[in-house]
Amino acid sequence: MHTTHHPIAVIGAGLGGLTLARVLHVNGIAAAVFDLDASADARAQGGMLDIHEESGQAALRAARLHDGFRARVHPGGQAVRVLDRHARVLHEEADDGTGGRPEIDRGQLRDLLLGSLPAGTVRWGAKAVGARPLGGGRHEVTLADGSVFTTGLLIGADGAWSRIRPLLSDATPSYTGISFVELDLVDADTRHPECAELIGGGMFFALGDHKGFLAHREADGGLHVYTALRTPESTLSAFDFTDARAAKAAVLEHFEDWAPALRRLVTEADGPLVPRPIHALAEGHRWERVPGVTLLGDAAHLMSPFAGEGANLAMIDGADLGECLAAHPGDTEAALTAYETRLFPRAEEKARESARGLEALFHDHAPQPLLDLFAPAG
């Protein structure tokens, strides 16, 4: 039986894998991308992302897509409001358009990247379930439908529970002690005007006693909200999330003495509530060089979602890997060594920052540590 061979195979069509494929494409290098989703629009892509100047935006410049990104930025998205549990405003910043972290809808960013690739680059409905080395840097990948292919360079861009990571590392994500419950309020200005006024035009935090609300306004006028708890991992598994009414009641038990205006974010939520236990890889996760395989994004350095570092790091990982491969034609190992030399220290630094940010959110005396993050330097 003939087995298809791909010189470069990317497992995962998230932002990191797509950025890699795009940077390779603009440098005249083809890659095959495999994703478990049945199609590009098989599921919702999540809420807003703040794209950082030094990472996500740098990656978009390398991909020659920065102008397209700027055209899709959400005006006002960099505004910030910080409240306490009594709904008193402690800190507020307007978005004057000069900040370095403009907001964009994740789905629009993904569509920008997908639309920049040659037709057929992404193989949809292709879930990788295993991979094994064949020697000489080559690998064989098995898909859920039983088919296999071989590749000369295998890149795991397949997220927290990567099927490619075991080729390099025995590390697995562990629970951080923090759980989110995700919810949405649609058409907020019309249907939920009090909640819309509370959250404002950009990012929103209301914190205290190891819990809180994190939210932002979406480009479509909706509100995307996370309730956040420092709690054992078993807490969320005790909730019945198939019953929206019961799930709301269970969440609100943790906010009984919070301001009614904040509790309203839960009571008025539209659609289902979604549990999100937060997992992370150990700070400083790295591996010895293994011929013909590497990782990017959450597969390489899963960390807490504070400040959106995950998406930004995945994109700059993808851009760096693409540029290193272009800079070392015919010498994959030199390219991977150069890439991982950039990857490891950056990921370790950002993991420390992310951990500090998460601790600021859930400090005993929150929200003061969070306010310190917004204080001007010096």
C-alpha distance (Angstrom), angle and dihedral (degrees) to the residues before:
residue distance angle dihedral
M1 . . .
H2 3.79 . .
T3 3.82 114.5 .
T4 3.80 117.7 -154.7
H5 3.79 115.0 -122.2
H6 3.80 124.4 -153.7
P7 3.81 118.4 -169.5
I8 3.84 89.3 -147.9
A9 3.81 123.0 21.2
V10 3.81 122.6 -175.2
I11 3.80 116.8 -164.4
G12 3.81 108.6 -150.8
A13 3.82 132.6 33.5
G14 3.78 96.9 -142.6
L15 3.78 122.6 124.5
G16 3.80 93.3 -77.0
G17 3.79 96.6 48.8
L18 3.80 92.3 45.3
T19 3.81 92.7 48.0
L20 3.80 89.3 52.1
A21 3.81 91.8 49.4
R22 3.81 91.1 48.8
V23 3.82 95.1 48.6
L24 3.80 89.5 48.4
H25 3.81 89.9 49.1
V26 3.82 94.5 52.4
N27 3.80 86.9 51.3
G28 3.80 92.3 52.1
I29 3.81 96.7 -104.5
A30 3.80 122.1 128.4
A31 3.82 123.9 -143.2
A32 3.79 134.1 179.7
V33 3.82 115.3 -134.9
F34 3.82 121.0 -158.3
D35 3.81 123.0 -161.8
L36 3.78 133.4 177.7
D37 3.84 94.3 -139.1
A38 3.80 114.7 101.1
S39 3.81 91.8 -130.7
A40 3.79 142.8 -10.1
D41 3.81 91.4 -89.4
A42 3.81 98.7 38.6
R43 3.81 93.3 117.0
A44 3.77 141.7 10.3
Q45 3.81 114.2 -87.2
G46 3.81 100.3 -142.6
G47 3.79 132.3 -111.8
M48 3.77 138.5 -56.4
L49 3.81 125.1 -33.2
D50 3.79 127.6 -157.4
I51 3.80 105.6 -139.0
H52 3.78 111.8 -148.1
E53 3.77 121.5 -135.4
E54 3.82 95.6 -133.8
S55 3.82 97.0 46.1
G56 3.80 121.7 12.6
Q57 3.80 94.3 31.2
A58 3.80 91.8 44.4
A59 3.80 87.8 53.6
L60 3.80 91.5 50.8
R61 3.80 90.0 51.5
A62 3.80 89.9 52.4
A63 3.81 87.3 49.9
R64 3.85 90.2 49.2
L65 3.80 90.1 -123.6
H66 3.79 102.6 108.0
D67 3.80 94.6 107.8
G68 3.79 90.5 51.7
F69 3.78 89.5 49.8
R70 3.81 93.2 51.0
A71 3.80 89.9 52.1
R72 3.82 89.3 58.0
V73 3.82 98.7 45.7
H74 3.82 115.5 127.9
P75 3.85 108.3 -119.2
G76 3.79 111.8 -127.8
G77 3.78 93.3 15.0
Q78 3.82 94.8 124.4
A79 3.80 93.1 63.5
V80 3.83 113.7 117.5
R81 3.81 133.5 -156.9
V82 3.82 124.5 -177.0
L83 3.81 120.1 -169.3
D84 3.78 135.9 175.1
R85 3.81 125.2 -127.2
H86 3.81 90.3 -85.6
A87 3.83 90.3 58.6
R88 3.81 92.4 -110.7
V89 3.81 111.9 150.3
L90 3.81 109.4 -120.4
H91 3.79 100.1 170.2
E92 3.79 135.4 11.6
E93 3.80 133.4 178.8
A94 3.79 127.2 -177.3
D95 3.80 122.0 -141.7
D96 3.80 106.3 -115.9
G97 3.79 93.4 174.4
T98 3.80 95.4 -109.7
G99 3.81 99.9 95.7
G100 3.79 124.0 113.4
R101 3.81 97.9 -130.7
P102 3.82 109.5 63.2
E103 3.81 117.6 -177.8
I104 3.79 125.9 -119.1
D105 3.77 133.5 173.9
R106 3.82 108.6 -101.6
G107 3.80 91.6 -134.6
Q108 3.80 92.5 52.7
L109 3.80 91.0 49.6
R110 3.79 91.4 49.5
D111 3.82 90.4 48.6
L112 3.81 89.9 51.3
L113 3.79 90.5 55.0
L114 3.82 94.7 42.7
G115 3.79 92.1 49.3
S116 3.80 90.8 53.7
L117 3.82 94.1 60.0
P118 3.80 128.1 85.0
A119 3.79 114.4 -97.4
G120 3.80 111.9 -88.5
T121 3.80 95.9 24.9
V122 3.82 90.8 118.5
R123 3.81 117.7 57.5
W124 3.82 104.9 -153.6
G125 3.80 123.1 -154.7
A126 3.80 89.6 28.7
K127 3.80 107.6 128.0
A128 3.80 114.3 -177.0
V129 3.81 110.4 -138.6
G130 3.79 100.0 172.6
A131 3.77 146.6 -4.8
R132 3.80 135.0 -161.2
P133 3.80 135.4 -172.9
L134 3.79 118.9 -109.0
G135 3.81 96.6 -172.0
G136 3.77 131.6 -100.1
G137 3.81 91.8 58.3
R138 3.82 93.4 -61.0
H139 3.82 122.5 127.1
E140 3.77 138.1 -168.0
V141 3.81 119.0 -139.3
T142 3.80 124.1 -160.5
L143 3.81 120.1 -152.7
A144 3.79 127.8 -151.7
D145 3.82 91.9 -105.6
G146 3.81 89.7 60.2
S147 3.79 96.5 -105.5
V148 3.79 121.1 128.8
F149 3.77 136.6 -158.6
T150 3.78 135.0 -176.9
T151 3.77 129.2 -133.7
G152 3.78 139.9 -171.3
L153 3.82 92.0 -145.3
L154 3.79 122.4 28.2
I155 3.82 119.0 -166.4
G156 3.79 121.7 -169.9
A157 3.80 108.7 -147.3
D158 3.79 91.1 149.3
G159 3.78 102.3 117.6
A160 3.77 138.3 -124.6
W161 3.80 97.8 -18.9
S162 3.79 95.6 40.3
R163 3.80 119.1 -177.9
I164 3.80 89.3 -155.4
R165 3.83 98.5 52.6
P166 3.85 93.9 78.4
L167 3.81 89.0 66.7
L168 3.81 87.3 66.0
S169 3.79 109.1 20.7
D170 3.80 141.8 15.4
A171 3.84 91.0 -143.7
T172 3.81 118.2 126.1
P173 3.82 129.6 -173.1
S174 3.79 118.5 -96.4
Y175 3.80 130.2 -156.7
T176 3.82 113.1 -92.7
G177 3.80 96.0 -152.0
I178 3.82 91.0 -108.0
S179 3.80 126.3 103.8
F180 3.79 128.7 -173.6
V181 3.79 128.6 -159.3
E182 3.79 110.8 -153.4
L183 3.81 123.5 -148.2
D184 3.81 141.1 159.7
L185 3.78 138.1 -142.0
V186 3.79 109.4 -160.0
D187 3.82 127.6 -150.4
A188 3.79 86.6 6.3
D189 3.80 101.5 -179.9
T190 3.81 90.4 57.1
R191 3.80 104.0 29.9
H192 3.82 101.5 28.0
P193 3.83 106.3 23.8
E194 3.83 96.4 156.9
C195 3.81 91.5 51.9
A196 3.80 90.9 46.0
E197 3.79 91.5 52.4
L198 3.82 91.0 47.4
I199 3.81 95.1 53.1
G200 3.79 97.8 39.4
G201 3.78 126.1 -163.0
G202 3.80 103.8 -44.7
M203 3.82 140.3 6.8
F204 3.79 120.7 -1.3
F205 3.82 133.7 -168.4
A206 3.81 129.9 -178.5
L207 3.79 111.8 176.6
G208 3.77 145.7 170.4
D209 3.81 144.0 123.2
H210 3.84 96.2 25.5
K211 3.79 93.9 -55.0
G212 3.76 141.0 72.2
F213 3.79 152.4 136.0
L214 3.80 126.2 -79.1
A215 3.78 117.1 -173.1
H216 3.77 146.3 154.9
R217 3.76 138.2 -169.3
E218 3.80 114.9 -107.7
A219 3.79 125.3 -135.7
D220 3.83 89.4 -114.3
G221 3.82 92.2 58.4
G222 3.78 96.2 -99.5
L223 3.79 128.4 123.4
H224 3.81 119.6 -124.2
V225 3.81 111.0 -158.0
Y226 3.79 136.9 -176.0
T227 3.76 122.8 -166.4
A228 3.79 107.5 -154.2
L229 3.80 130.0 -156.4
R230 3.77 135.1 179.5
T231 3.79 96.6 -138.5
P232 3.82 144.1 129.9
E233 3.79 113.3 -77.0
S234 3.79 89.7 -114.9
T235 3.82 92.3 65.2
L236 3.78 96.4 80.7
S237 3.79 93.6 42.3
A238 3.81 87.6 63.2
F239 3.83 91.0 60.3
D240 3.81 120.5 90.0
F241 3.79 100.9 -132.8
T242 3.81 92.0 176.8
D243 3.82 87.1 72.3
A244 3.82 108.5 60.8
R245 3.80 93.5 -166.8
A246 3.80 92.7 51.6
A247 3.82 92.2 44.1
K248 3.81 91.5 52.2
A249 3.80 91.2 49.9
A250 3.80 91.3 49.5
V251 3.81 92.7 49.9
L252 3.80 93.1 46.1
E253 3.82 91.1 54.7
H254 3.81 85.3 72.6
F255 3.83 91.6 54.0
E256 3.80 101.1 42.9
D257 3.82 95.4 131.7
W258 3.81 96.2 40.2
A259 3.80 124.0 109.5
P260 3.82 115.2 -77.5
A261 3.82 89.1 -125.4
L262 3.80 89.7 62.0
R263 3.80 94.9 42.9
R264 3.80 87.5 53.6
L265 3.82 89.0 69.4
V266 3.81 86.7 69.8
T267 3.79 100.9 36.3
E268 3.82 92.5 51.6
A269 3.81 96.3 44.1
D270 3.81 115.9 132.8
G271 3.78 121.7 -136.3
P272 3.80 127.1 -6.6
L273 3.80 127.1 -19.3
V274 3.80 113.7 -126.3
P275 3.84 124.1 -149.9
R276 3.82 116.4 -135.4
P277 3.81 114.5 -175.3
I278 3.82 106.8 -166.7
H279 3.80 116.2 -126.2
A280 3.80 130.2 179.6
L281 3.78 141.4 -176.2
A282 3.78 117.9 -119.5
E283 3.79 114.5 -80.7
G284 3.79 109.9 -97.3
H285 3.81 95.6 25.3
R286 3.79 109.3 174.1
W287 3.78 139.9 145.0
E288 3.79 142.0 -147.9
R289 3.79 115.4 -94.9
V290 3.81 110.3 -86.4
P291 3.82 115.8 -170.8
G292 3.78 116.6 -105.5
V293 3.80 101.4 3.8
T294 3.80 139.7 81.2
L295 3.83 141.7 153.1
L296 3.78 138.2 -127.6
G297 3.79 137.9 -172.9
D298 3.81 119.9 2.5
A299 3.80 90.7 -10.6
A300 3.82 87.0 65.6
H301 3.81 104.2 32.9
L302 3.80 115.6 5.6
M303 3.81 109.2 -173.0
S304 3.78 139.8 162.2
P305 3.83 114.8 -64.3
F306 3.81 95.7 -120.3
A307 3.84 111.1 142.5
G308 3.80 93.0 -2.9
E309 3.81 95.4 -83.8
G310 3.81 92.4 149.1
A311 3.81 96.8 67.0
N312 3.79 93.2 40.3
L313 3.79 93.4 49.6
A314 3.80 92.5 46.7
M315 3.79 90.0 54.0
I316 3.80 96.3 47.2
D317 3.82 89.2 45.0
G318 3.79 89.2 54.5
A319 3.80 92.9 46.6
D320 3.81 93.3 47.1
L321 3.80 92.7 48.4
G322 3.80 91.5 48.9
E323 3.79 92.3 49.1
C324 3.82 92.6 47.2
L325 3.81 91.2 51.4
A326 3.80 90.1 49.1
A327 3.82 90.7 48.6
H328 3.83 93.3 52.3
P329 3.82 106.2 43.8
G330 3.78 111.3 -173.8
D331 3.82 94.0 8.6
T332 3.80 107.6 86.7
E333 3.79 94.7 168.2
A334 3.80 93.0 54.4
A335 3.81 88.3 49.9
L336 3.81 93.6 49.5
T337 3.79 92.2 46.6
A338 3.81 90.8 51.3
Y339 3.83 90.8 47.4
E340 3.79 95.6 48.8
T341 3.81 90.3 47.6
R342 3.82 86.4 62.9
L343 3.80 95.8 36.8
F344 3.80 103.0 54.8
P345 3.82 102.7 52.4
R346 3.81 92.8 40.8
A347 3.80 92.3 50.7
E348 3.80 91.9 47.8
E349 3.80 92.0 50.8
K350 3.80 93.2 47.9
A351 3.81 91.8 46.2
R352 3.81 89.4 57.0
E353 3.81 90.8 48.3
S354 3.78 91.8 47.3
A355 3.80 92.1 49.8
R356 3.81 90.5 50.6
G357 3.78 90.3 49.6
L358 3.78 92.6 49.9
E359 3.78 91.1 49.3
A360 3.81 89.2 50.4
L361 3.79 89.2 55.4
F362 3.79 93.0 51.1
H363 3.77 102.3 33.3
D364 3.84 118.8 137.3
H365 3.79 89.0 -113.1
A366 3.80 99.1 38.9
P367 2.95 134.5 -174.2
Q368 3.84 93.8 37.8
P369 3.84 94.5 73.2
L370 3.80 88.7 51.1
L371 3.81 90.4 50.7
D372 3.79 87.9 53.7
L373 3.83 88.5 59.3
F374 3.81 89.7 59.1
A375 3.81 95.1 44.3
P376 3.83 114.7 111.7
A377 3.79 115.7 -102.1
G378 3.80 117.2 -100.3
